[in-house]
Amino acid sequence: MTDFRSVAAATGQPQGPSFAVHGPADVANACAAAAEAFDTYRATDAEVRAAFLERIAEEILAIGDDLIEAAMQESGLPRPRLEGERGRTVGQLRLFADVVRKGAWQQLRIDPALPDRQPLPRPDIRLRMIPLGPVAVFGASNFPLAFSTAGGDTASALAAGCPVVVKGHPAHPQTGALVAAAIERAVAACGLPSGVFGHLVGPSNELGAALVQDPRIAAVGFTGSRAGGLALAKLAQARDVPIPVYAEMSSINPVLLLPEALKARGEALGTAFVASLTMGAGQFCTNPGLVLAIEGEGLDAFVAAATSSVAAAAAQTMLTSGICQAYASGVLALEGNAAVETLAKGAPGEGTQGGAALFRTTASAFLADKAMGHEVFGAASLVVVCKDEAELLALLKGLEGQLTATLHMDVADEPLAARLLPVLEIKAGRILANGWPTGVEVCHAMVHGGPFPATSDSRTTSVGSLAIDRFLRPVSYQNLSANLLPPELRDDAHGAPRLVDGVLKI
Amino acid sequence: MTDFRSVAAATGQPQGPSFAVHGPADVANACAAAAEAFDTYRATDAEVRAAFLERIAEEILAIGDDLIEAAMQESGLPRPRLEGERGRTVGQLRLFADVVRKGAWQQLRIDPALPDRQPLPRPDIRLRMIPLGPVAVFGASNFPLAFSTAGGDTASALAAGCPVVVKGHPAHPQTGALVAAAIERAVAACGLPSGVFGHLVGPSNELGAALVQDPRIAAVGFTGSRAGGLALAKLAQARDVPIPVYAEMSSINPVLLLPEALKARGEALGTAFVASLTMGAGQFCTNPGLVLAIEGEGLDAFVAAATSSVAAAAAQTMLTSGICQAYASGVLALEGNAAVETLAKGAPGEGTQGGAALFRTTASAFLADKAMGHEVFGAASLVVVCKDEAELLALLKGLEGQLTATLHMDVADEPLAARLLPVLEIKAGRILANGWPTGVEVCHAMVHGGPFPATSDSRTTSVGSLAIDRFLRPVSYQNLSANLLPPELRDDAHGAPRLVDGVLKI
């Protein structure tokens, strides 16, 4: 195959221009250019790098409505959602510009020489973080802007000083090409080497595999399926020089409805839950795919309201026909499971549309069947009814790692919540109260990460300013003269916070 | 085998008491106890945890000279070295006590709610680091105190709030048992659950494999051979839930002699170099195993002085007969390499003693033969003669990842050093000027780490206070009530630094 075409999500039919399929030679060229650009790019000062990130944001906005329309066509997501996502994408680039300027990401540390120390003098030792090297980024189909070509992985890697080679998602090649061209314009406008950003497209897995295996790639950012993330992690580990893979993969995002909250507002919770479940056709990494509660009247009210909301839910166009088929299979498997009761199905929809679905089972059935804990990507959720707190705790302890865990509670539920929290902390990257996990704020304190298989590396986040740490490593400098020290580590440097002899100075 | 005995390094003969060999049931028991202790231990406040670390230090000192004598017997290392190492071990525990008290390790971040933000309000989001879970520690034979049972991995994992299960090094079971008992006394004295520390001993690799494969283990710290580290990393990756392995493995620690420094003091550098090379029978991770310089008179003077110093060097007892045999094979391979010239060999020694050895080759021969770049653990080093700066740079670029890179230089060498630094930064965890890489300061700015294969994870250090980060992961809390928030994230908390809305507050 030498070219491929964009596919309209709504029809499953090819549309728009065709794109040349990149092959091994293109991968090698992009990686060589990235490696070539690395020293120049990482040596840029904070202002240059921050201005570059801001310029990318401006260039993306300057594309105008063509970008939104391309993304609507290719993803089937509605206009307001994509306009919001563009705002998020641009805001994320600007956040990282601010992070780069403030300089805390360098984690500067200075232990001055102690020439008179006994029994041995201490040398002068200074530490900073440096970028890992060229980063391969695999965008996600479900956020064609914010988790794709110029998404969080790209923004945080560029902020760290790493050139980026994006493997564009084949579900939105037009959108990807528009954004890639915007980044390329920003590279040129800022006078940076063109290898700072590379963009490869094609529908095959081989393309991505070749990228991860290229010896010049130093780290990988990925958002997508568990199978995809695990395959990339395996390739990365099998290299002569293994590299880190930050794969955000699979999560069913348990929502715990505590007894007093259920008693007080079971019905309202049921309605609000379905609004979160069906948002964007349920195609969020943080979609609430599992509801846990102790049996009782409050839960009955929740289930009744959620059931009627799901039954009334309109079908929605899914991102790709592959995702739509996988969703239908997942729903079918739950329907066919004798231990699972189908509470409601929304309007079935046609073609690439997916209808919402709600199921119920018992804690003992859930514990006995691992398959019930697997992600069904789309607007399906499973309510698991527990007999008591002990069963709820056992169920939580048996869960795999999650991006989020949600508690709905009242003040009177706090003692129970306090007993659950230590388990939730071990299971999830973010714990939230009285809200819904969909909606991931891009800020400093956000963790969009979590224990395996939510991600391949629980020590990190892919959203928020802490994401920059994924692409850095520490280097220390011992007794280097001021002329040779990186400027930010010299005695006369200022601006970035530093730890001097163990004491933090701002 | 049900028991095994300690072996005297000097004689290779069994000595002292025998030790029961632990098996799979002991691994399971230790891991179950660690998992059981985890929630209690991680919930301890800073003062309790810091006092515990300090108590371990006191208990180690309280063992008195028995500890030094056991370590001397088992490792063959001399008394002053082991007394120094005990000081380092105790100092390291106290450093982490200080780190725990200061609280920066928690990386607290608070993004307060913005209820009036448009188009959507921002929730209250707060982040802290939490410990990963029980950590398996594999001590090193070459530092029976500072990198073993109560070494840097144990100290940093305990500081992070992780219970530790040590797989004691079979080369020093007596030393290990004394230190393990000291830690156990500290656990009891501080009223902590006994599972906070576990100690497993035995001579087989199966014991360590079972430990890494236990599902309750959340991370691994290892110092040792490349083969050993890679084997553990492979096991860790193959688990149902993969876990991070921090293996510090293999480094030849290039020393670059720049032309002006060589001209000014080639002879003195040669003598000082051999002192570093032969220290502790060359059994340091940071031993200078590779010397790089551009040909000329200064280099000739260096080589002449180093050659006569090596020739005059006494043989020294090595840590184990296995290490001694591996060293002899490594030396033999270099001697038998037609492209390598043997400059000098020290006194050959008997039994488990190793003699120093110095070799010379050309850059082109080195570049053509990867085997020359492999670590020979012991007091052997290879001088690689480069024709010019271009050849030196090519050689550096071809090197594998290193723990350290050293520059000997004068002011007039600085322009050349500035051209070399970007390459050295990519290759090594620590760059030092006008010193020797042996001697790793335990401080805040130290990086004892580096790109693969120096370590399995270049993003970390195993020495210094930054080592605590290896055992932590971020969790964020969204809209939790003050009652449920961890105390350090509440509005009224004080002491630890925090990032509030992106602004660092001390």
Interface residues (C-beta under 8 A of the other chain):
Chain A: D39 A43 G84 D98 V99 K102 A104 Q107 R109 I110 D111 P119 L120 R122 P123 I125 R126 L127 I130 L132 G133 A233 Q237 V241 P242 P244 G401 V411 E414 A417 A418 L421 P422 E425 I426 A428 G429 R430 I431 L432 A433 N434 G435 G439 E441 C443 H444 A445 M446 V447 G449 P451 F452 P453 S456 D457 S458 R459 T460 T461 S465 L466 L472 R473 P474 V475 S476 Y477 Q478 N479 L480 S481 N483 L484 P497 L499 D501 G502 L504 I506
Chain B: D39 A43 G84 D98 V99 K102 A104 Q107 R109 I110 D111 P119 L120 R122 P123 I125 R126 L127 I130 L132 G133 A233 Q237 V241 P242 P244 G401 V411 E414 A417 A418 L421 P422 E425 I426 A428 G429 R430 I431 L432 A433 N434 G435 G439 E441 C443 H444 A445 M446 V447 G449 P451 F452 P453 S456 D457 S458 R459 T460 T461 S465 L466 L472 R473 P474 V475 S476 Y477 Q478 N479 L480 S481 N483 L484 P497 L499 D501 G502 L504 I506
